[in-house]
């Protein structure tokens, strides 16, 4: 049964890719406003778990609730409503290269039902300020921005609809250490607004800088821990 205090609640979930089991008996809950790392070696199942949470992979076994939606049996029509409550950030930014920063953000807004042009303009400025992008950059194309700036715009895009939860899949994988730390701090700050963040990462320096509850994918299972995390776990 779903607990309203949890933004994510999984119970005995098996994560599949096609007919292959990736993770077994996954059970954990994440509270509103909580910051959590998702770690594990390449191929351990981090991305597959995230894809299950945003209903890109179907939940076929176990119980799962995300942002008030039941994952088991979720319909194609329901999935967009789930994703409007989520912000998803990828390693490779996935900005639309043929349009400006502002138009990237407004594309998402139009796709999710925004109509009022004034409110759209206000929200664009609000999220860009939140992620530390100057409003002068609104007219720039993605290729005119640094990698760190592009990722900040991607985070702004994820925040546009006031999400309950940010799912970030290796968001600093293509960035230098100093820029990566800035993105980490941004993610931590986001939780202070009440939005939960689940951050998949290979970066052990993050854990040293900002220790937090950690979900570790290992040997087909997810271990919930804060202790005994070392560089070899990433």
C-alpha positions as CSV (number, residue, x, y, z in Angstrom):
1,X,0.0,0.0,0.0
2,X,1.2,3.5,-0.9
3,X,2.5,5.8,1.9
4,X,1.7,9.4,1.1
5,X,4.9,10.6,2.8
6,X,7.0,8.8,0.3
7,X,7.8,10.1,-3.2
8,X,9.1,6.7,-4.2
9,X,8.0,3.4,-2.7
10,X,9.1,0.0,-4.1
11,X,8.3,-3.4,-2.7
12,X,9.8,-6.7,-4.0
13,X,10.3,-5.2,-7.5
14,X,12.1,-7.2,-10.2
15,X,13.7,-5.0,-12.8
16,X,13.7,-6.5,-16.3
17,X,15.2,-5.6,-19.6
18,X,13.1,-7.6,-22.1
19,X,13.2,-11.1,-20.4
20,X,16.5,-10.6,-18.6
21,X,16.4,-9.9,-14.8
22,X,18.6,-6.9,-14.0
23,X,17.7,-6.4,-10.3
24,X,15.8,-8.7,-7.8
25,X,13.5,-7.9,-4.9
26,X,14.1,-4.2,-4.9
27,X,12.5,-2.6,-1.8
28,X,13.1,1.0,-0.7
29,X,11.3,4.2,0.0
30,X,12.3,7.8,-0.5
31,X,10.8,10.7,1.4
32,X,9.8,14.1,0.0
33,X,12.8,16.4,-0.1
34,X,15.3,13.7,0.4
35,X,18.7,13.6,-1.4
36,X,20.0,10.1,-2.2
37,X,22.9,8.7,-4.3
38,X,22.4,5.7,-6.6
39,X,25.8,4.0,-7.1
40,X,27.2,0.8,-8.5
41,X,29.6,-0.3,-11.2
42,X,28.8,0.1,-14.9
43,X,26.2,-2.5,-15.9
44,X,25.0,-3.0,-12.3
45,X,21.5,-1.7,-13.1
46,X,21.4,2.0,-12.1
47,X,20.0,3.2,-15.4
48,X,17.5,0.3,-15.6
49,X,16.2,1.2,-12.1
50,X,15.7,4.8,-13.1
51,X,14.0,3.8,-16.3
52,X,11.6,1.7,-14.3
53,X,10.9,4.7,-12.0
54,X,9.9,6.9,-14.9
55,X,8.0,4.1,-16.6
56,X,10.3,3.6,-19.6
57,X,10.7,0.0,-18.5
58,X,7.4,-1.7,-17.4
59,X,7.1,-2.9,-13.9
60,X,6.1,-6.6,-14.2
61,X,6.7,-7.9,-10.8
62,X,6.3,-6.3,-7.3
63,X,4.7,-3.0,-6.2
64,X,5.9,0.4,-7.1
65,X,4.6,3.9,-6.5
66,X,6.2,7.1,-7.8
67,X,4.8,10.6,-7.2
68,X,1.3,9.3,-6.5
69,X,1.2,6.9,-9.5
70,X,1.1,3.1,-9.5
71,X,3.8,1.7,-11.8
72,X,2.3,-1.7,-12.2
73,X,-0.1,-1.7,-15.2
74,X,0.4,2.1,-15.8
75,X,-1.2,2.9,-19.2
76,X,0.4,4.8,-22.1
77,X,-2.1,7.6,-21.4
78,X,-1.1,7.9,-17.7
79,X,2.7,8.0,-18.3
80,X,2.8,11.7,-19.4
81,X,1.0,12.6,-16.1
82,X,3.6,10.7,-14.1
83,X,6.5,12.4,-15.9
84,X,5.1,15.8,-15.4
85,X,5.8,15.3,-11.7
86,X,9.3,14.2,-12.4
87,X,12.4,16.0,-13.7
88,X,14.8,13.8,-15.6
89,X,18.4,14.8,-16.2
90,X,20.8,12.8,-18.4
91,X,24.5,12.6,-18.8
92,X,24.5,13.9,-22.4
93,X,22.2,16.9,-21.7
94,X,19.7,16.1,-24.5
95,X,19.0,19.7,-25.3
96,X,17.4,20.5,-28.7
97,X,20.4,21.8,-30.7
98,X,18.3,23.7,-33.3
99,X,16.8,26.2,-30.8
100,X,17.8,28.6,-28.1
101,X,18.0,28.0,-24.4
102,X,14.7,29.8,-23.9
103,X,13.0,27.8,-26.7
104,X,14.3,24.6,-25.2
105,X,12.5,25.4,-22.0
106,X,9.3,26.7,-23.7
107,X,9.2,23.5,-25.8
108,X,8.7,21.5,-22.6
109,X,6.2,23.9,-21.3
110,X,4.1,23.9,-24.4
111,X,4.2,20.1,-24.5
112,X,2.9,19.9,-20.9
113,X,0.0,22.3,-21.4
114,X,1.3,25.8,-20.5
115,X,-0.6,28.5,-22.3
116,X,-0.1,31.9,-20.6
117,X,2.9,33.6,-22.3
118,X,3.6,35.9,-19.4
119,X,3.7,33.1,-16.9
120,X,5.9,31.1,-19.2
121,X,8.3,33.9,-19.5
122,X,8.4,34.4,-15.7
123,X,9.0,30.7,-15.1
124,X,11.8,30.5,-17.6
125,X,13.6,33.4,-15.9
126,X,12.9,31.8,-12.5
127,X,14.4,28.4,-13.3
128,X,17.4,30.0,-15.1
129,X,18.1,32.1,-12.0
130,X,17.7,29.1,-9.8
131,X,20.4,27.1,-11.7
132,X,22.8,30.1,-12.1
133,X,22.4,30.8,-15.8
134,X,22.4,34.5,-16.7
135,X,19.3,35.7,-18.5
136,X,21.5,37.1,-21.2
137,X,22.1,33.4,-22.2
138,X,18.4,32.8,-23.0
139,X,19.0,33.7,-26.7
140,X,22.1,31.5,-27.0
141,X,22.1,28.1,-28.8
142,X,23.3,25.1,-26.8
143,X,26.6,24.9,-28.8
144,X,27.4,28.4,-27.6
145,X,27.4,27.2,-23.9
146,X,30.0,25.2,-22.0
147,X,29.2,21.7,-20.9
148,X,28.5,22.8,-17.4
149,X,26.2,25.5,-18.6
150,X,24.4,23.1,-20.9
151,X,23.8,20.7,-17.9
152,X,22.5,23.6,-15.8
153,X,20.0,24.4,-18.6
154,X,19.1,20.7,-18.6
155,X,18.5,20.9,-14.8
156,X,16.4,24.1,-15.4
157,X,14.3,22.2,-17.9
158,X,13.8,19.4,-15.4
159,X,12.6,21.9,-12.8
160,X,10.2,23.7,-15.2
161,X,7.0,22.0,-14.0
162,X,7.8,22.2,-10.2
163,X,8.6,18.4,-10.0
164,X,8.2,16.4,-6.9
165,X,11.3,14.3,-7.8
166,X,14.5,14.7,-9.9
167,X,16.0,11.6,-11.4
168,X,19.5,12.3,-12.5
169,X,21.4,9.7,-14.5
170,X,25.2,10.4,-14.3
171,X,24.5,14.1,-14.8
172,X,28.2,15.0,-14.3
173,X,29.7,12.2,-16.4
174,X,30.9,14.5,-19.1
175,X,32.0,17.4,-16.9
176,X,35.3,18.4,-15.3
177,X,35.6,18.1,-11.5
178,X,35.0,21.7,-10.6
179,X,31.9,22.0,-12.8
180,X,30.7,18.6,-11.4
181,X,30.9,20.0,-7.9
182,X,28.7,22.9,-8.9
183,X,26.1,20.6,-10.4
184,X,26.2,18.5,-7.2
185,X,25.6,21.6,-5.0
186,X,22.8,22.6,-7.3
187,X,21.1,19.2,-6.8
188,X,21.6,19.4,-3.0
189,X,20.1,22.9,-3.0
190,X,17.1,21.7,-5.0
191,X,16.1,19.4,-2.1
192,X,15.8,22.4,0.2
193,X,12.7,23.4,-1.9
194,X,11.0,20.1,-1.0
195,X,11.9,18.3,-4.3
196,X,13.5,14.9,-3.8
197,X,16.7,14.0,-5.8
198,X,17.9,10.5,-6.7
199,X,21.4,11.0,-8.2
200,X,23.1,8.1,-10.1
201,X,26.8,8.7,-10.1
202,X,30.3,7.1,-10.4
203,X,31.9,10.1,-8.6
204,X,33.2,9.1,-5.2
205,X,34.4,12.6,-4.5
206,X,30.7,13.6,-4.2
207,X,30.2,11.2,-1.3
208,X,33.2,12.6,0.5
209,X,32.0,16.2,-0.1
210,X,28.3,15.6,0.7
211,X,27.7,12.2,2.5
212,X,24.1,11.1,2.1
213,X,22.0,8.0,2.1
214,X,23.1,5.7,-0.7
215,X,21.4,3.0,-2.7
216,X,24.0,0.6,-4.2
217,X,23.3,-1.8,-7.1
218,X,25.4,-4.9,-6.6
219,X,25.1,-8.5,-7.8
220,X,21.5,-8.1,-8.9
221,X,20.3,-6.4,-5.7
222,X,19.9,-2.9,-4.3
223,X,21.5,-2.3,-0.9
224,X,20.4,0.7,1.2
225,X,23.4,2.1,3.1
226,X,25.3,5.1,4.4
227,X,28.2,3.1,5.8
228,X,31.2,1.5,4.3
229,X,31.0,3.2,0.9
230,X,34.4,3.5,-0.8
231,X,35.9,4.3,-4.2
232,X,35.6,0.7,-5.3
233,X,31.8,0.9,-5.0
234,X,31.6,3.5,-7.7
